[in-house]
Amino acid sequence: MVLTFEDTTIRGPVSASRTRHRVSTIDASKFQELGEVTNSAQAAVNNGVIVRLDSGSSWTVTGTSYLTGPAVVTPGRSRWWFSSGRGRRSKAALRLS
């Protein structure tokens, strides 16, 4: 999945994830459970994520984010930050696995 942001400010993690249903077995009588899931950030298996920040966009990363490709940044027109959660921001470094 490629997420492209233009003239957008985003804050928080953007990540590949693992999805688990609330119950282990879903049959016709429990069809409502299909939409009840919990997502947990994890390295991509078959659910890759690439972030593209186009003009005027910024991303403040506040938690673990697993990406399968580099965050693509338009030079001079977009930026991304890492937040320690204590009000301090610094330019982010990207680590790919």
N, C-alpha and C positions, 0 to 999 in steps of 0.2 A: 504494500500500500504506500503510495506517495501522497503526503499531505503537503499542499502548497498554500502558503499564507501570503497575502498581499495587503499592505496597509492594515496590518493586524497586530495586536499585542496579545501574546499568550503567556500564561504563567502556570507552572506545574509540570509534572512529568508527561512525556509523550513516549509511549513504549509499546513494544510487542508484549503480549501477555499470555497467560494461561487462563483458560476459562473452565470453571467447574459449576455444574448444576447443584442446586440446593439438595436434591434427592438423587440417589444412585440409579433408580429405575423410573422411567416415565412411560406410562401406558395411556390408553385413551381416557381413562378416568382421571388422570393427572395431567392432562394436556396443558393446563395453565402453567405448569412448572417449566415449560420450554423456555420461557422468558426470564426465569428467575436464576440468574447466574452471578458468580463472583469472579472478577478479573484480578489477577495478580501479575505485576510486572515480572518478566523473565526474558532470558535470551530467546531470540526467535528460533523456531523450529521450522514451521511452514507459514509463518505469519509475519513476514518482514515489514519493517517500517522505515521510510526515508522521509526526512523533514526538509522542506524547501522554504527558505525565507526570502521572499521577493521584496521589492521596493517598499520601504516604509514599515517593515515588520520587525518585531523584536520578540525574543523568547527568553523568559526568566525561568531557568531550570531549577525546580525546588525539590526534586526527588530523583531517584534512580530511573534512568531512561535507557532502554535497550533499543538501539537502532541497528539496521543491517547495512547501512551505507552512511556516508558522511552527511552532516547537515549542510545543505547547499545554501550559501549566503551570497547575495548580490553585493559585491564590494562597494563600500561607501554608502550603501542605501539600506542596509539592514544590520541587525546586531543580535547577539544572544549572550545571556548572562547566567551565572550560577549564583544561587542565593543560599547562604548558610542558614537561613531561617532566623537570623538574629539582626536583620535589617542591613546586613552588609552584602554588597554585591561585588563580584569580580568577573572579569571576562572568563568565559567557560573554556575548558579544554575538552576535547571530544576523544573518548576512548572507545574503540570498536572491538568487538570480539568475533 
